Amino acid sequence: MSATESEPVHFNPLLPGYMEDPYSHHAEVRASAPVQNIFERWGLFRYDDCFQLLRDPSMSVEDRNSDILEGERAAQADAVAESLGVSPERDLSMLNVDPPDHTRLRRLVSKAFTPRSIEELRPVIQRLVDEQLDTVAADGGGDLVAQLAFPLPFDVITEMLGMPDADKETIKIWSGHMVKAIDPIISEEEMRLAFESGIEMDAHINKVIEWKRANPADDLLTRMIEAEEDGDRLSTAELNAQITLLFIAGHETTVNLIGTGFYELMRNPDQLSVWRDDLDVAVNAVDELLRYVSPVQMSRRVALTDVEFSGVEIPARAFVLAVLASANRDPEKFGADADQLDLRRASAGQHVAFGSGAHYCLGASLAKLEAQVALTSLVERFPHATLAGDPIWNGRINLRGLESLPVSV
Ligand code: HEM
């Protein structure tokens, strides 16, 4: 039956098997109803539509411009906030504000993230990777998420910001609960945990700021605090929001690129050999893995005016989801072999895994460098790694990745 004759396929990330393989479901949706209304939002599944959405300056990233605030999910959030005795506050991180605030906030931190500043971190990253992999080698294997994919980006962003030593496990739990809140569907319990962890994280960041005021150094936190002390460049609430964003975005995404990336290489041994036999493929290979695993599977905007995607009218104030993971596997963009991992793919760099336009990922160079160093070292040192147990998925629809990847080397 052709797509026109059949019922449209509705996007449903709660389907059994979705965590292991969201892509075959995306493909069905993309072929059948690539622009559709789901859970009070509009979903876009084609590359061209997602690209247009992300680059459209008339799109907002501020939820308050959306009717979703009156919807079911907003009511759920209000109920949880009320039961905890807090009021849901506007998120002032750059990811969630429009120009001119966005421009000012992004400019304040962007110098630390230029490709040149990032390249200077290469020796630090290589040392961290070598240390972790020495342990894996000595033990004959281990969990590559717990031992490499998680601690590497966490330690690098901690170092860049100049955060004090803190209990990594506790922070990992808070940040895991917080990022669950950006899934398109969550339970009331998950919403409650996200709120509670947000409150804990907020208190922690406030303590970090106080500590750093007393212990300034040559780091990003000190530079941001100076901007706040300057008065009109950054408010205290904005300072707190940018630190939280950088800290969380700095590790909750790259972990998935490295963890799921290596898993996909293990599942595609011919591609692992391509990398091992030609280490110069690393730059293109990481772009191809970004396309293939989309560590951030979706991104959202609010339409400020009526707008059309693939012939479908979307009204002003609608909440629109760009399903980046689907865009990155769209055969109209990447060809009939879009579902194949091909580390030499010429168009790999055209993925939208980092978004596009004004909010294009600020940490893209950092994430790519971390993945190039980590995965090149893994491929070089453990080309014959085998699974030592079932990999466990993290249960997140948006920041999809592995919770653990047990291997023998
Ligand atoms: C593989 C790893 C990563 C992926 C896939 C990723 C993905 C993304 C995406 C898709 C966006 C845009 C969201 C939108 O348009 O709505 C974004 C924004 C952002 N990312 Fe990343 N990211 C990664 C790593 C990082 C790292 C390491 C940092 C470092 C701190 C970072 C910091 C940010 C920031 C600050 C923004 C907001 C930019 C803005 O609003 O102007 N990301 N990221």
Residues whose N, C-alpha, C, O or C-beta is under 5 A from the ligand:
A	BS01	HEM	M94 L95 R106 L246 A249 G250 T253 T254 L257 P295 V296 S299 R300 V352 A353 F354 G355 A358 H359 Y360 C361 L362 G363 L366 A367
